[in-house]
């Protein structure tokens, strides 16, 4: 959770109105607005209880069954570097930990640049994570406020103007906070520019499967870059797609040239991790490994991810249709074009303030909402309140 979203949650908790809605939280909520534990997770835990495993320390780079399966999920079973044993992997303390390990590793061992470029805007925690890792943080254009979409021309121009071999952070899918993603064709163009400028691509993939409902479709950018010969760094999180938020399950990986380089990189990763936290937590990695390696559980998990993504997509369509039917001023197509947990509504700070004070609806001041906070019992009240706020009638 970012400072912005925790502030929203505090204001929400203090509000006594029964109609209140919290759209600041970055976690999935079910149809009744409650936290959701996946059935695949419950079943994996039942299997683990029967196995009666010990509580010994993991190796520095984590549970091997987990790191193997998680890499396969990201890169695809037929990935050339994966088959060639050329991907360095380590378990991490969720996505944040993976970013931090990657930042520290590049800060220490990447000789060409100590600057990482982030999209404008990016996840609030990216800047402090990379700054604290010893990298300088700069930005590239990404979001176009006018169209509430992608500023693709600005993005390309900024990539072309970066010093060669700079590090560039890319959101693999479901860009947070905007929900605006490049199309596959645009990703191909981005890959070409990154190659031409010899930039170092660092992907943050916090939502694989959760964006579109398909783990394959959501991994398109990463897999395309790898197939084009880029040596990518990748941060993965299982918080959203397995609902393992508090278990802190993640992976950091780096595509290397060959098994020998992979072994050297993993050895350096251990040197980075050992003074940071010695070794990662056990339980969540066991859950994820059990799901990813058991055919029945994997199938159940895929259907649940599809259901979560589908519920959010349904809410996008309901919200769009409601706003249009209420004759709300403006174009609201961006709500259905965006993808993933978050939507940039295009609401102004005064409008978001009015919604909090007068309608008991809480979101961050930049108009970002968590789509997961909407459900069939509050979507109509939310739509009507937004429509009134935009018309100035609230």
DOLOBA-942515 format. One record per residue (C-alpha): residue in one letter; chain; x, y, z; residue number from 1. Coordinates in Angstrom, 1 decimal. Example, Ala and Ser with C-alpha at 12.3 -4.5 7.8 and 13.67 -1.06 7.14 Angstrom:
2
["a","A",[12.3,-4.5,7.8],1]
["s","A",[13.7,-1.1,7.1],2]
***
This chain:
394
["x","A",[0.0,0.0,0.0],1]
["x","A",[1.2,3.5,-0.8],2]
["x","A",[1.0,6.4,1.6],3]
["x","A",[-1.8,7.9,-0.6],4]
["x","A",[-3.9,4.7,-0.4],5]
["x","A",[-3.3,4.2,3.3],6]
["x","A",[-4.5,7.8,3.9],7]
["x","A",[-7.6,7.2,2.0],8]
["x","A",[-8.3,4.0,4.0],9]
["x","A",[-8.0,5.9,7.3],10]
["x","A",[-10.5,8.6,6.2],11]
["x","A",[-12.8,5.8,5.0],12]
["x","A",[-12.6,4.0,8.4],13]
["x","A",[-13.5,7.2,10.3],14]
["x","A",[-16.6,7.8,8.2],15]
["x","A",[-19.8,6.4,9.8],16]
["x","A",[-22.1,6.7,6.7],17]
["x","A",[-23.4,3.3,5.6],18]
["x","A",[-23.1,4.2,1.9],19]
["x","A",[-19.3,4.8,2.2],20]
["x","A",[-17.0,3.3,-0.5],21]
["x","A",[-13.3,2.8,-0.3],22]
["x","A",[-11.7,2.9,-3.8],23]
["x","A",[-8.1,3.5,-2.5],24]
["x","A",[-7.1,0.0,-1.5],25]
["x","A",[-4.8,-1.9,-3.8],26]
["x","A",[-6.2,-5.4,-3.1],27]
["x","A",[-9.0,-7.4,-4.7],28]
["x","A",[-12.4,-7.5,-3.1],29]
["x","A",[-15.2,-9.9,-3.8],30]
["x","A",[-18.8,-9.2,-4.8],31]
["x","A",[-19.5,-8.3,-1.2],32]
["x","A",[-16.6,-6.0,-0.8],33]
["x","A",[-14.7,-8.6,1.3],34]
["x","A",[-11.1,-9.9,1.1],35]
["x","A",[-11.0,-13.1,-1.0],36]
["x","A",[-8.9,-16.2,-0.3],37]
["x","A",[-8.7,-18.3,-3.5],38]
["x","A",[-10.0,-21.9,-3.3],39]
["x","A",[-6.7,-23.0,-5.0],40]
["x","A",[-4.8,-21.5,-2.1],41]
["x","A",[-7.1,-23.2,0.5],42]
["x","A",[-6.6,-26.5,-1.2],43]
["x","A",[-2.8,-26.1,-1.5],44]
["x","A",[-2.7,-25.3,2.2],45]
["x","A",[-4.7,-28.5,2.9],46]
["x","A",[-2.1,-30.5,0.9],47]
["x","A",[0.7,-28.8,2.8],48]
["x","A",[-0.9,-29.6,6.2],49]
["x","A",[-1.0,-33.3,5.3],50]
["x","A",[2.6,-33.2,4.2],51]
["x","A",[3.6,-31.9,7.7],52]
["x","A",[6.6,-30.0,6.4],53]
["x","A",[9.3,-28.6,8.7],54]
["x","A",[10.0,-24.9,9.3],55]
["x","A",[13.7,-24.9,8.5],56]
["x","A",[15.4,-21.9,6.7],57]
["x","A",[15.2,-21.7,2.9],58]
["x","A",[18.4,-21.2,0.9],59]
["x","A",[19.3,-17.5,0.3],60]
["x","A",[17.6,-17.6,-3.2],61]
["x","A",[14.5,-19.4,-1.9],62]
["x","A",[12.5,-22.5,-2.5],63]
["x","A",[13.8,-24.2,-5.7],64]
["x","A",[10.4,-25.7,-6.7],65]
["x","A",[8.9,-22.2,-6.4],66]
["x","A",[11.6,-20.3,-8.3],67]
["x","A",[11.5,-22.9,-11.1],68]
["x","A",[7.7,-22.8,-11.6],69]
["x","A",[7.4,-19.0,-11.2],70]
["x","A",[10.0,-18.5,-13.9],71]
["x","A",[8.2,-20.9,-16.2],72]
["x","A",[4.9,-19.0,-15.6],73]
["x","A",[6.5,-15.7,-16.6],74]
["x","A",[8.8,-16.7,-19.5],75]
["x","A",[6.7,-19.6,-20.9],76]
["x","A",[7.6,-23.3,-20.8],77]
["x","A",[9.1,-23.0,-24.4],78]
["x","A",[11.3,-20.0,-23.6],79]
["x","A",[14.8,-20.5,-25.1],80]
["x","A",[16.8,-19.0,-22.2],81]
["x","A",[14.7,-21.0,-19.7],82]
["x","A",[15.4,-24.3,-21.6],83]
["x","A",[19.0,-23.3,-21.8],84]
["x","A",[19.2,-22.8,-18.0],85]
["x","A",[20.3,-19.2,-18.6],86]
["x","A",[17.8,-17.4,-16.3],87]
["x","A",[19.1,-16.3,-12.9],88]
["x","A",[16.3,-16.5,-10.3],89]
["x","A",[15.8,-15.7,-6.7],90]
["x","A",[12.7,-15.7,-4.5],91]
["x","A",[11.9,-12.3,-3.2],92]
["x","A",[9.8,-10.6,-0.6],93]
["x","A",[6.9,-10.1,-3.1],94]
["x","A",[7.2,-7.6,-6.0],95]
["x","A",[8.6,-4.8,-3.9],96]
["x","A",[11.4,-7.0,-2.7],97]
["x","A",[12.1,-8.2,-6.3],98]
["x","A",[12.4,-4.5,-7.4],99]
["x","A",[14.7,-3.7,-4.5],100]
["x","A",[17.0,-6.7,-5.2],101]
["x","A",[17.1,-5.8,-8.9],102]
["x","A",[17.8,-2.1,-8.0],103]
["x","A",[20.6,-3.1,-5.6],104]
["x","A",[22.0,-5.6,-8.1],105]
["x","A",[22.1,-3.1,-11.0],106]
["x","A",[23.3,-0.3,-8.7],107]
["x","A",[26.3,-2.5,-7.8],108]
["x","A",[27.0,-4.5,-10.9],109]
["x","A",[25.6,-2.8,-14.0],110]
["x","A",[28.5,-0.8,-15.3],111]
["x","A",[26.9,1.3,-18.0],112]
["x","A",[24.4,3.5,-16.1],113]
["x","A",[23.2,4.3,-12.6],114]
["x","A",[20.0,5.9,-13.8],115]
["x","A",[16.6,4.2,-14.1],116]
["x","A",[13.8,5.8,-16.1],117]
["x","A",[10.2,5.4,-14.8],118]
["x","A",[7.0,6.2,-16.7],119]
["x","A",[5.1,9.3,-15.7],120]
["x","A",[3.2,8.4,-13.6],121]
["x","A",[4.3,5.2,-12.0],122]
["x","A",[3.6,3.2,-8.8],123]
["x","A",[4.3,5.5,-5.9],124]
["x","A",[6.8,3.1,-4.3],125]
["x","A",[9.0,2.8,-7.4],126]
["x","A",[10.9,6.1,-6.8],127]
["x","A",[11.9,5.4,-3.2],128]
["x","A",[12.7,1.7,-3.9],129]
["x","A",[15.2,2.6,-6.7],130]
["x","A",[16.5,5.7,-4.9],131]
["x","A",[17.2,3.6,-1.8],132]
["x","A",[18.9,1.0,-4.0],133]
["x","A",[21.4,3.7,-5.1],134]
["x","A",[20.1,4.5,-8.5],135]
["x","A",[19.2,8.0,-9.9],136]
["x","A",[15.5,8.2,-10.9],137]
["x","A",[14.4,10.0,-14.0],138]
["x","A",[11.1,9.8,-16.0],139]
["x","A",[9.7,9.3,-19.5],140]
["x","A",[6.4,10.3,-20.8],141]
["x","A",[3.6,7.7,-20.6],142]
["x","A",[0.2,9.0,-19.7],143]
["x","A",[-1.7,11.5,-21.8],144]
["x","A",[-4.2,13.5,-19.5],145]
["x","A",[-6.1,14.8,-22.5],146]
["x","A",[-7.0,11.4,-24.0],147]
["x","A",[-6.8,9.6,-20.6],148]
["x","A",[-4.7,7.2,-22.6],149]
["x","A",[-1.1,6.4,-23.7],150]
["x","A",[1.1,9.2,-24.9],151]
["x","A",[2.8,6.8,-27.3],152]
["x","A",[4.6,9.5,-29.4],153]
["x","A",[6.0,11.1,-26.3],154]
["x","A",[7.1,7.7,-24.9],155]
["x","A",[8.9,6.8,-28.1],156]
["x","A",[10.6,10.2,-28.3],157]
["x","A",[11.8,10.0,-24.7],158]
["x","A",[13.2,6.5,-25.2],159]
["x","A",[15.1,7.7,-28.3],160]
["x","A",[16.5,10.6,-26.3],161]
["x","A",[17.8,8.5,-23.4],162]
["x","A",[21.6,8.0,-23.1],163]
["x","A",[22.5,4.6,-24.6],164]
["x","A",[22.4,1.6,-22.1],165]
["x","A",[20.2,3.5,-19.6],166]
["x","A",[17.9,1.3,-17.4],167]
["x","A",[14.2,1.7,-18.3],168]
["x","A",[11.4,0.4,-16.1],169]
["x","A",[8.4,-1.0,-17.9],170]
["x","A",[5.1,-2.2,-16.4],171]
["x","A",[4.5,-5.6,-18.1],172]
["x","A",[0.7,-5.3,-17.9],173]
["x","A",[-2.0,-3.4,-16.0],174]
["x","A",[0.0,-0.3,-15.6],175]
["x","A",[-0.4,1.1,-12.0],176]
["x","A",[-1.9,3.7,-11.5],177]
["x","A",[-3.4,4.4,-14.9],178]
["x","A",[-4.6,1.0,-16.2],179]
["x","A",[-3.3,2.2,-19.6],180]
["x","A",[-1.2,-0.4,-21.5],181]
["x","A",[0.6,-0.4,-24.9],182]
["x","A",[-1.0,-2.7,-27.5],183]
["x","A",[1.1,-5.7,-28.7],184]
["x","A",[2.0,-3.7,-31.8],185]
["x","A",[3.1,-0.8,-29.7],186]
["x","A",[5.2,-3.2,-27.5],187]
["x","A",[6.9,-4.4,-30.6],188]
["x","A",[7.9,-0.8,-31.5],189]
["x","A",[9.1,-0.2,-27.9],190]
["x","A",[11.2,-3.3,-28.1],191]
["x","A",[12.8,-2.1,-31.4],192]
["x","A",[13.7,1.3,-29.9],193]
["x","A",[15.1,-0.3,-26.7],194]
["x","A",[17.2,-2.6,-28.9],195]
["x","A",[18.4,0.3,-31.1],196]
["x","A",[19.4,2.4,-28.1],197]
["x","A",[20.9,-0.6,-26.2],198]
["x","A",[18.6,0.2,-23.2],199]
["x","A",[18.4,-2.2,-20.3],200]
["x","A",[14.7,-3.3,-19.9],201]
["x","A",[13.5,-3.9,-16.3],202]
["x","A",[10.0,-5.3,-16.2],203]
["x","A",[7.7,-5.0,-13.2],204]
["x","A",[5.0,-7.7,-13.6],205]
["x","A",[2.7,-7.5,-10.6],206]
["x","A",[-0.5,-8.5,-12.3],207]
["x","A",[0.1,-11.6,-14.6],208]
["x","A",[-3.3,-13.1,-15.3],209]
["x","A",[-5.1,-10.5,-13.2],210]
["x","A",[-5.2,-8.0,-16.1],211]
["x","A",[-6.9,-9.8,-18.9],212]
["x","A",[-7.7,-13.1,-17.2],213]
["x","A",[-5.0,-14.9,-19.3],214]
["x","A",[-1.5,-15.5,-17.9],215]
["x","A",[-0.2,-15.9,-21.4],216]
["x","A",[-1.7,-12.7,-22.8],217]
["x","A",[-0.5,-10.7,-19.8],218]
["x","A",[3.1,-12.0,-20.3],219]
["x","A",[3.2,-10.9,-24.0],220]
["x","A",[5.6,-7.9,-23.5],221]
["x","A",[8.1,-9.9,-21.4],222]
["x","A",[8.1,-12.9,-23.8],223]
["x","A",[8.3,-10.7,-26.9],224]
["x","A",[11.3,-8.8,-25.5],225]
["x","A",[13.1,-12.1,-24.6],226]
["x","A",[12.3,-13.6,-28.0],227]
["x","A",[13.9,-10.5,-29.6],228]
["x","A",[17.1,-11.2,-27.7],229]
["x","A",[16.8,-8.6,-24.9],230]
["x","A",[18.4,-9.7,-21.6],231]
["x","A",[15.6,-8.5,-19.3],232]
["x","A",[15.4,-8.1,-15.6],233]
["x","A",[12.0,-9.1,-14.2],234]
["x","A",[10.1,-8.5,-10.9],235]
["x","A",[7.1,-10.8,-10.3],236]
["x","A",[4.5,-10.7,-7.5],237]
["x","A",[2.0,-13.3,-6.5],238]
["x","A",[0.1,-10.8,-4.2],239]
["x","A",[-2.7,-10.0,-6.7],240]
["x","A",[-2.9,-13.0,-8.9],241]
["x","A",[-3.0,-15.6,-6.1],242]
["x","A",[-4.3,-13.2,-3.4],243]
["x","A",[-1.2,-13.9,-1.3],244]
["x","A",[-0.7,-10.3,-0.3],245]
["x","A",[0.5,-10.8,3.3],246]
["x","A",[2.5,-13.9,2.5],247]
["x","A",[5.0,-11.8,0.5],248]
["x","A",[5.7,-14.1,-2.5],249]
["x","A",[7.8,-12.8,-5.4],250]
["x","A",[10.6,-13.6,-7.8],251]
["x","A",[13.4,-11.6,-9.2],252]
["x","A",[15.0,-12.9,-12.4],253]
["x","A",[17.5,-11.9,-15.0],254]
["x","A",[18.1,-13.3,-18.5],255]
["x","A",[21.8,-14.1,-18.9],256]
["x","A",[23.9,-15.2,-21.9],257]
["x","A",[24.5,-18.9,-20.8],258]
["x","A",[24.5,-21.2,-17.8],259]
["x","A",[28.0,-20.0,-16.7],260]
["x","A",[26.9,-16.4,-16.6],261]
["x","A",[23.7,-17.4,-14.8],262]
["x","A",[25.7,-19.1,-12.1],263]
["x","A",[27.9,-16.0,-11.6],264]
["x","A",[24.8,-13.7,-11.5],265]
["x","A",[23.1,-16.0,-8.9],266]
["x","A",[26.2,-15.9,-6.8],267]
["x","A",[26.2,-12.1,-6.9],268]
["x","A",[22.5,-12.0,-6.1],269]
["x","A",[23.2,-14.0,-2.9],270]
["x","A",[25.8,-11.4,-1.9],271]
["x","A",[23.2,-8.7,-2.3],272]
["x","A",[20.4,-10.6,-0.4],273]
["x","A",[22.4,-12.1,2.5],274]
["x","A",[22.9,-8.8,4.4],275]
["x","A",[19.4,-7.6,3.4],276]
["x","A",[17.3,-10.4,5.0],277]
["x","A",[19.3,-13.6,4.9],278]
["x","A",[16.6,-15.8,3.2],279]
["x","A",[13.0,-15.5,2.2],280]
["x","A",[9.8,-16.6,3.9],281]
["x","A",[8.6,-20.2,3.5],282]
["x","A",[4.9,-20.6,3.7],283]
["x","A",[3.7,-18.5,0.7],284]
["x","A",[6.3,-19.9,-1.6],285]
["x","A",[5.2,-23.4,-0.7],286]
["x","A",[1.6,-22.5,-1.5],287]
["x","A",[2.5,-20.9,-4.9],288]
["x","A",[4.8,-23.9,-5.8],289]
["x","A",[2.0,-26.4,-4.9],290]
["x","A",[-0.5,-24.5,-7.1],291]
["x","A",[1.9,-24.1,-10.0],292]
["x","A",[3.1,-27.7,-10.0],293]
["x","A",[-0.2,-29.5,-9.5],294]
["x","A",[-2.3,-29.8,-12.7],295]
["x","A",[-5.7,-29.8,-10.9],296]
["x","A",[-4.8,-26.8,-8.7],297]
["x","A",[-3.3,-25.0,-11.6],298]
["x","A",[-6.5,-25.3,-13.6],299]
["x","A",[-8.6,-24.2,-10.6],300]
["x","A",[-6.3,-21.2,-10.1],301]
["x","A",[-6.5,-20.2,-13.7],302]
["x","A",[-10.3,-20.2,-13.6],303]
["x","A",[-10.3,-18.1,-10.4],304]
["x","A",[-7.9,-15.6,-11.9],305]
["x","A",[-10.2,-15.4,-14.9],306]
["x","A",[-13.1,-14.8,-12.6],307]
["x","A",[-11.4,-12.0,-10.6],308]
["x","A",[-10.3,-10.3,-13.9],309]
["x","A",[-13.7,-10.8,-15.3],310]
["x","A",[-15.5,-9.3,-12.4],311]
["x","A",[-13.4,-6.1,-12.7],312]
["x","A",[-14.0,-6.0,-16.5],313]
["x","A",[-17.7,-6.3,-15.8],314]
["x","A",[-17.6,-3.4,-13.4],315]
["x","A",[-15.7,-1.3,-16.0],316]
["x","A",[-18.6,-1.9,-18.5],317]
["x","A",[-21.3,-1.1,-15.9],318]
["x","A",[-19.6,2.1,-14.8],319]
["x","A",[-19.1,3.2,-18.4],320]
["x","A",[-22.7,2.5,-19.4],321]
["x","A",[-24.1,4.1,-16.2],322]
["x","A",[-22.1,7.3,-16.8],323]
["x","A",[-23.2,7.5,-20.4],324]
["x","A",[-26.9,6.8,-19.5],325]
["x","A",[-26.8,9.6,-16.9],326]
["x","A",[-25.6,12.0,-19.6],327]
["x","A",[-22.4,12.7,-17.7],328]
["x","A",[-20.3,15.3,-19.5],329]
["x","A",[-17.2,14.0,-21.2],330]
["x","A",[-16.0,10.9,-22.9],331]
["x","A",[-15.9,7.8,-20.7],332]
["x","A",[-14.5,5.2,-23.1],333]
["x","A",[-11.2,5.2,-21.3],334]
["x","A",[-12.9,3.3,-18.4],335]
["x","A",[-13.4,0.2,-20.6],336]
["x","A",[-10.1,0.7,-22.5],337]
["x","A",[-8.0,0.6,-19.3],338]
["x","A",[-7.1,-2.7,-17.8],339]
["x","A",[-6.3,-4.3,-14.4],340]
["x","A",[-7.1,-3.3,-10.8],341]
["x","A",[-6.9,0.5,-11.3],342]
["x","A",[-8.6,3.1,-13.4],343]
["x","A",[-7.6,6.7,-13.9],344]
["x","A",[-11.0,8.3,-14.0],345]
["x","A",[-10.0,11.7,-15.2],346]
["x","A",[-11.7,13.2,-12.2],347]
["x","A",[-10.1,16.4,-10.8],348]
["x","A",[-8.8,16.9,-7.3],349]
["x","A",[-11.8,19.2,-6.4],350]
["x","A",[-14.2,16.5,-7.7],351]
["x","A",[-12.5,13.8,-5.7],352]
["x","A",[-12.7,16.0,-2.6],353]
["x","A",[-16.4,16.7,-3.1],354]
["x","A",[-17.0,12.9,-3.6],355]
["x","A",[-15.3,12.2,-0.2],356]
["x","A",[-17.0,15.0,1.7],357]
["x","A",[-20.5,14.8,0.3],358]
["x","A",[-20.9,11.3,-1.1],359]
["x","A",[-18.6,9.3,1.3],360]
["x","A",[-16.6,8.0,-1.6],361]
["x","A",[-12.9,7.8,-1.1],362]
["x","A",[-10.2,7.6,-3.8],363]
["x","A",[-6.7,9.2,-4.2],364]
["x","A",[-6.6,12.9,-5.1],365]
["x","A",[-5.4,12.1,-8.7],366]
["x","A",[-8.7,10.4,-9.5],367]
["x","A",[-7.3,6.8,-9.4],368]
["x","A",[-9.8,4.2,-8.3],369]
["x","A",[-9.5,0.6,-7.4],370]
["x","A",[-12.1,-1.1,-9.6],371]
["x","A",[-12.1,-4.0,-7.2],372]
["x","A",[-13.8,-1.8,-4.7],373]
["x","A",[-16.9,-1.6,-6.9],374]
["x","A",[-19.6,-4.3,-6.9],375]
["x","A",[-23.3,-4.7,-7.9],376]
["x","A",[-24.5,-3.2,-4.6],377]
["x","A",[-22.5,0.1,-4.9],378]
["x","A",[-21.9,0.6,-8.6],379]
["x","A",[-25.1,2.6,-9.2],380]
["x","A",[-24.6,4.9,-6.2],381]
["x","A",[-21.0,5.4,-7.3],382]
["x","A",[-22.0,6.2,-10.9],383]
["x","A",[-24.7,8.7,-9.8],384]
["x","A",[-22.3,10.4,-7.4],385]
["x","A",[-19.6,10.8,-10.1],386]
["x","A",[-22.1,12.1,-12.6],387]
["x","A",[-23.2,14.7,-10.1],388]
["x","A",[-19.7,15.7,-9.2],389]
["x","A",[-18.8,16.2,-12.9],390]
["x","A",[-21.9,18.2,-13.4],391]
["x","A",[-21.2,20.3,-10.3],392]
["x","A",[-24.5,19.1,-8.7],393]
["x","A",[-23.0,17.2,-5.7],394]
***
